[in-house]
């Protein structure tokens, strides 16, 4: 493979949706003109009255406008090409984020809500990483992999933003299952720089097993667990929204509004058993700085990864094509020109 293309701003592809609209409007306009001309005079008389009228050129100009829009959209997307593959050596740790997506994470006792706060925290942590590899696990009543270990931080943040509380039907906080799943993420048996970051409110965790024993077992396998508490001990109700508007709040079987609270004791116990640390996630900057400080003091492992390098912008080719077509559109008039008429490029001579 000689290279690979990377699209910088894919959102501008939505501009291509205007192309069918332009075609429909253009065809409708040509049909209206044709109909109006027939009402004004028959075809032979109209040719005499407007001998330089062109049938082909309005269609050509419509094609120009559509192509200009296509090339401008591609230019705005800014395709880039990596023209060589190189091996990059990095030093870092394998960092797996276990993020709680249970319904209690919708509580707004911490702005904007616990889940959004968790996403902000993890996103800021990723922004401050350099040579580390990352993975993402989501859990509620059960745990499931979201992103395997990778150095692709952009993909990590994309998967992170896709997390929501509807991803898993079973409710609860299966921290023990998340820890077990994290063990499968570390593919080097001799690796010691394994970090699992659990971001949760600690409420409703699975009591089917001894969470302290599970955390201690993870520590024996070289996994250091850092927990980040999101929420307040005062707590708050769980809003039930429709189209972003609060309709009501979650209630228990007796009809009372459920108040969900941060349970730091659970999270502190987990981190203590796994030789980690508990971090209060209320202050984003402080929490991120604390975690990054812990990672900097850890032993780093060198690993290699292959990636395309020397990405070059290719938008200028498409922008140039759009400008060229724009000039052609300006100079190509809808009526016949004398020199073109003589050359008969568009086969418009009357017999």
C-alpha positions in Angstrom: 0.0 0.0 0.0 1.5 3.4 -1.0 -0.6 5.5 1.2 -3.8 6.1 3.0 -6.4 8.9 2.9 -7.7 10.6 6.1 -10.7 12.9 6.1 -10.3 15.9 8.4 -13.8 17.5 8.6 -16.4 14.8 7.5 -19.3 17.0 8.6 -19.0 19.1 5.4 -20.1 16.0 3.4 -23.6 17.1 4.4 -23.3 19.9 1.8 -23.6 17.1 -0.9 -27.2 16.8 0.1 -27.8 20.1 -1.7 -26.8 18.6 -5.1 -30.1 16.7 -5.7 -32.0 19.8 -4.6 -30.0 21.9 -7.1 -30.7 19.4 -9.9 -34.5 19.3 -9.1 -34.6 23.2 -9.0 -32.6 23.5 -12.2 -34.7 20.9 -14.1 -37.9 22.6 -12.9 -36.5 26.0 -14.1 -35.7 24.6 -17.5 -39.1 23.1 -17.8 -40.8 26.3 -16.8 -38.8 28.3 -19.4 -39.6 25.8 -22.1 -43.3 25.9 -21.2 -43.3 29.7 -21.2 -41.6 29.9 -24.5 -44.2 27.6 -26.1 -46.9 29.9 -24.7 -45.1 32.9 -26.2 -44.5 31.4 -29.7 -44.2 28.2 -31.6 -40.7 26.7 -32.0 -40.0 27.9 -35.5 -41.1 31.5 -34.7 -39.1 31.5 -31.4 -35.9 30.4 -33.3 -36.3 33.4 -35.5 -37.0 35.8 -32.6 -34.2 34.4 -30.5 -31.6 32.9 -32.9 -28.9 32.8 -30.3 -30.9 30.9 -27.7 -29.1 27.8 -26.6 -30.7 24.6 -25.3 -27.5 22.9 -24.2 -25.8 25.7 -22.3 -28.3 26.0 -19.4 -27.9 22.3 -18.8 -24.1 22.7 -18.9 -24.2 25.6 -16.4 -26.4 23.4 -14.1 -23.7 20.7 -14.3 -21.0 23.3 -13.5 -22.9 24.5 -10.4 -23.4 20.9 -9.1 -19.7 20.0 -9.7 -18.6 23.3 -8.0 -20.6 22.4 -4.9 -19.2 18.8 -4.9 -15.6 20.0 -5.2 -16.1 22.7 -2.5 -17.5 20.1 -0.1 -14.6 17.8 -0.6 -12.2 20.7 -0.2 -13.8 21.6 3.1 -13.6 18.0 4.3 -9.8 18.4 3.6 -8.6 15.0 2.6 -5.1 14.2 3.7 -2.8 11.5 2.5 -0.1 9.7 4.5 2.5 8.6 2.0 4.7 6.4 4.1 4.4 3.9 6.9 6.8 4.2 9.8 7.4 2.4 13.1 7.0 4.7 16.1 8.4 3.7 19.5 6.5 4.9 22.4 6.8 4.7 26.2 3.8 4.6 28.3 1.2 2.6 30.2 -1.9 0.7 29.2 -4.7 2.7 30.5 -8.3 1.2 30.5 -11.2 3.4 31.4 -14.2 1.7 33.0 -17.1 4.1 32.8 -20.4 3.7 34.6 -23.4 4.1 32.3 -26.1 3.1 34.8 -29.3 5.3 35.1 -28.0 6.9 38.3 -25.3 8.7 36.1 -28.1 10.9 34.7 -28.4 12.7 38.1 -27.7 16.4 37.8 -26.2 16.9 41.2 -23.0 17.7 39.4 -23.3 19.7 36.1 -24.3 18.9 33.5 -24.9 15.4 34.8 -22.7 12.6 36.1 -22.2 10.8 32.8 -21.4 14.0 30.9 -19.0 14.9 33.7 -17.4 11.5 33.4 -17.0 12.0 29.6 -15.4 15.4 30.2 -13.0 14.0 32.7 -11.9 11.1 30.5 -11.6 13.4 27.4 -9.4 15.8 29.3 -7.2 12.9 30.6 -6.8 11.6 27.0 -5.8 15.1 25.9 -3.0 15.1 28.4 -1.6 11.7 27.4 1.4 11.2 25.2 2.7 7.7 24.6 0.1 5.7 26.6 -2.3 3.3 25.0 -6.0 3.5 26.0 -9.1 1.3 26.1 -12.7 1.8 27.1 -15.2 -0.4 29.0 -18.8 0.6 29.7 -20.7 -1.1 32.5 -24.1 -0.9 34.3 -25.8 -4.2 35.2 -23.2 -5.9 33.0 -19.9 -4.8 31.5 -19.0 -4.8 27.8 -16.0 -3.7 25.7 -16.3 -0.4 23.9 -12.8 0.2 22.6 -9.8 -2.2 22.6 -6.3 -1.1 23.6 -5.1 1.5 21.0 -3.0 4.5 20.5 -5.7 6.2 18.4 -6.8 8.9 20.8 -9.3 10.4 18.3 -11.2 7.1 18.1 -11.1 6.9 21.9 -12.8 10.2 22.2 -15.3 9.3 19.5 -16.3 6.1 21.3 -16.3 8.0 24.6 -18.9 10.5 23.4 -21.1 7.7 22.1 -21.6 6.3 25.6 -25.2 6.6 27.0 -27.3 5.1 29.7 -29.4 3.1 27.1 -26.5 1.0 26.0 -27.3 -1.8 28.4 -30.8 -2.9 29.5 -29.8 -4.5 32.8 -29.3 -1.9 35.5 -26.9 -1.8 38.4 -23.2 -1.2 38.7 -21.3 -4.3 37.9 -17.9 -3.0 39.0 -16.6 -6.6 39.6 -17.5 -7.6 36.0 -15.8 -4.5 34.7 -12.6 -5.4 36.5 -12.7 -9.0 35.2 -13.3 -7.7 31.6 -10.4 -5.2 32.0 -8.0 -8.2 32.6 -8.5 -9.3 29.0 -7.4 -5.9 27.7 -3.8 -6.4 28.8 -2.1 -8.6 26.2 1.4 -8.7 27.6 1.8 -11.3 30.4 5.0 -9.6 31.7 3.6 -6.2 31.6 3.5 -4.3 35.0 2.3 -0.9 33.9 -1.5 -1.8 33.8 -3.9 0.8 35.0 -7.7 0.6 35.3 -9.5 3.9 35.9 -13.1 3.3 37.2 -15.3 6.4 36.8 -18.5 5.9 38.8 -20.8 7.2 41.5 -20.2 3.8 43.3 -24.0 3.3 43.8 -25.7 0.0 43.4 -22.6 -2.1 42.7 -23.0 -5.8 42.3 -22.8 -7.5 45.8 -22.7 -11.0 44.4 -19.0 -11.2 44.9 -16.6 -9.7 47.4 -15.5 -6.5 45.5 -12.5 -6.1 47.8 -11.2 -9.6 46.9 -11.7 -9.0 43.2 -9.8 -5.8 43.4 -7.0 -7.5 45.4 -6.9 -10.3 42.8 -6.5 -7.7 40.1 -3.6 -6.1 42.0 -1.8 -9.5 42.0 -2.1 -9.5 38.2 -0.3 -6.2 38.1 -3.5 -4.1 37.6 -3.5 -0.8 39.5 -7.0 0.5 40.0 -7.7 4.2 40.3 -11.2 5.2 41.0 -12.8 8.6 40.3 -16.0 9.5 42.1 -18.6 11.5 40.2 -21.5 13.0 42.0 -22.2 14.4 45.5 -23.0 12.7 48.8 -26.1 14.9 49.1 -27.2 13.4 45.8 -30.1 14.2 43.5 -33.1 12.7 41.7 -32.8 10.9 38.4 -34.6 12.9 35.7 -36.7 11.2 33.0 -36.5 13.4 29.9 -38.2 13.5 26.5 -36.5 15.6 23.7 -34.2 17.1 26.3 -37.1 18.3 28.6 -37.6 16.8 32.0 -41.0 15.1 32.2 -40.6 13.6 35.7 -38.2 11.9 38.1 -37.6 8.2 38.7 -39.7 6.8 41.5 -39.4 3.7 43.6 -42.2 1.0 44.1 -43.9 3.1 46.7 -44.0 6.2 44.5 -41.3 8.1 46.2 -38.7 10.0 44.2 -35.4 8.1 44.1 -32.4 10.1 45.4 -29.1 8.8 44.1 -25.9 9.6 46.0 -22.2 9.3 45.5 -20.8 6.3 47.5 -17.1 7.1 47.9 -16.5 4.3 50.4 -17.0 1.7 47.8 -14.6 3.4 45.4 -12.0 4.0 48.1 -12.1 0.4 49.1 -11.5 -0.8 45.5 -8.6 1.6 45.0 -7.0 0.7 48.3 -7.1 -3.0 47.6 -5.6 -2.6 44.1 -2.8 -0.3 45.2 -4.4 2.7 43.5 -6.0 5.9 44.7 -9.4 7.5 45.0 -9.9 10.8 43.2 -12.7 13.2 43.7 -14.1 14.1 40.3 -15.9 17.3 41.2 -13.1 19.6 40.0 -12.1 18.5 36.5 -8.7 20.1 36.3 -7.7 19.0 39.8 -8.8 15.4 39.1 -7.0 15.3 35.7 -3.8 16.8 37.1 -3.9 14.2 40.0 -4.3 11.3 37.6 -1.6 12.5 35.1 0.7 13.0 38.1 0.2 9.4 39.1 0.8 8.1 35.6 4.1 10.1 35.3 5.4 8.4 38.4 4.7 4.9 37.1 7.1 2.7 35.3 6.8 3.0 31.5 7.0 0.3 28.9 8.4 0.7 25.4 6.3 -0.6 22.6 6.1 -0.2 18.9 3.3 0.8 16.6 3.1 1.3 12.9 1.4 4.3 11.5 1.2 6.5 8.4 3.2 9.7 8.7 3.8 12.8 6.6 0.1 13.5 6.1 -0.3 16.2 3.4 -3.4 18.3 2.7 -5.1 17.6 -0.6 -7.9 20.2 -0.3 -6.2 22.6 -2.8 -6.8 20.2 -5.7 -10.5 20.2 -5.2 -10.6 23.9 -4.4 -8.7 24.6 -7.7 -11.2 22.5 -9.6 -14.1 24.4 -8.0 -12.5 27.8 -9.0 -11.8 26.6 -12.5 -15.5 25.5 -13.0 -16.6 28.8 -11.4 -14.7 30.7 -14.1 -16.1 28.5 -16.8 -19.6 29.1 -15.4 -19.0 32.8 -15.5 -17.7 32.9 -19.1 -20.1 30.4 -20.5 -23.2 32.4 -21.4 -26.6 30.9 -21.8 -27.0 32.2 -25.3 -24.9 31.1 -28.3 -21.7 33.0 -28.9 -20.6 33.8 -32.5 -17.3 31.9 -32.4 -18.8 28.9 -30.7 -21.7 29.0 -33.2 -19.2 28.8 -36.1 -17.4 25.9 -34.5 -20.7 24.2 -33.6 -19.1 22.6 -30.5 -22.5 21.9 -29.0 -24.2 20.7 -32.3 -26.7 23.5 -32.2 -26.9 24.4 -35.9 -30.3 24.3 -37.3 -30.8 22.2 -40.4 
